[in-house]
């Protein structure tokens, strides 16, 4: 199973980026997908997630600025980020989880760096 994230980069405050994460080796449509981020010196935190049935939820800090979506035909989940702030600077990780009777199947992508300058 591989989760390949891309789309990170450096932008100024107020700018936009779109992250993509493409999965291989899994039946993508049955997985709940998410984006987490890890800033220097901080714990990894949930940014947004989208279930296999397209329900979404967001961290309070990104509500109204970030949008998560998925394209099952392309095995890809997206994170559209607008009005970026310096505090959004972090490594962003793609996450996939499926809950089964015996527990859960969890996979992580390699991370993509987002740097927002003031």
C-alpha positions in Angstrom: 0.0 0.0 0.0 1.3 3.4 -0.9 0.0 6.9 -0.3 1.8 9.5 -2.4 1.3 13.1 -1.3 2.2 16.1 -3.4 1.5 19.7 -3.8 3.3 21.3 -0.9 5.4 24.3 -1.3 6.2 27.8 -0.1 3.6 30.6 -0.3 3.0 34.0 1.3 0.3 34.5 3.9 -3.1 34.7 2.2 -2.0 32.4 -0.6 -3.4 29.1 -1.7 -2.2 25.5 -2.2 -3.8 22.2 -3.1 -2.4 19.0 -1.8 -3.1 15.7 -3.4 -2.6 12.2 -2.2 -2.9 9.2 -4.5 -3.4 5.7 -3.1 -2.3 2.5 -4.6 -2.7 -1.1 -3.5 -6.0 -0.5 -1.7 -9.6 -0.3 -2.6 -9.6 3.4 -2.2 -13.4 3.9 -2.1 -13.9 2.0 1.1 -11.2 3.9 3.1 -11.8 7.0 5.2 -9.1 9.5 4.2 -7.6 12.4 6.1 -4.9 15.0 6.3 -2.8 15.5 9.4 0.0 18.0 9.9 3.0 18.2 12.2 4.6 21.6 12.9 8.1 21.9 14.3 8.0 21.1 18.0 4.3 20.2 18.0 2.4 16.9 17.9 0.8 15.7 14.8 -2.8 16.9 14.5 -5.8 16.2 12.4 -6.6 18.8 9.8 -9.5 17.3 7.9 -11.0 14.0 7.1 -13.5 12.6 4.7 -15.3 9.3 5.1 -15.9 6.7 2.5 -19.4 8.1 2.3 -18.1 11.7 1.8 -18.9 13.1 5.2 -16.3 15.6 6.3 -15.0 17.3 9.4 -12.3 19.8 10.0 -10.1 21.2 12.8 -11.5 24.4 14.1 -8.3 26.2 13.0 -8.9 25.5 9.4 -12.7 25.6 9.1 -13.8 27.9 6.3 -10.3 28.0 4.7 -9.6 24.3 3.9 -11.7 21.9 1.9 -11.1 18.2 1.7 -12.5 16.2 -1.2 -12.0 12.9 -2.9 -12.1 11.4 -6.4 -12.6 7.7 -6.1 -12.0 7.2 -9.8 -8.5 8.6 -9.4 -7.8 7.1 -6.0 -7.0 10.6 -4.8 -7.9 12.8 -1.9 -7.3 16.5 -2.1 -6.9 19.3 0.4 -7.6 22.8 -1.0 -6.1 25.4 1.3 -6.9 29.1 0.9 -6.1 32.2 3.1 -3.0 30.4 4.4 -1.5 31.7 7.6 2.1 31.3 8.9 0.7 29.0 11.6 -0.3 26.6 8.8 3.3 25.9 8.2 3.9 22.1 8.8 4.5 18.8 7.1 1.2 17.5 5.9 0.5 13.8 5.9 -2.1 11.8 4.1 -3.9 9.2 6.2 -6.1 6.2 5.3 -8.1 4.1 7.7 -10.6 1.3 7.4 -12.3 -0.2 10.4 -12.7 -3.9 10.4 -14.0 -6.4 12.9 -10.5 -7.0 14.3 -9.5 -3.4 14.6 -8.4 -0.9 12.0 -6.1 -0.8 8.9 -4.1 2.4 8.9 -1.7 3.8 6.4 0.3 7.0 6.2 1.8 8.9 3.3 5.3 10.3 3.3 4.4 13.9 4.0 4.6 17.1 2.0 6.0 20.4 3.4 3.9 23.5 3.4 5.7 26.8 4.4 3.7 30.0 4.8 5.7 33.2 5.2 4.3 36.4 6.6 
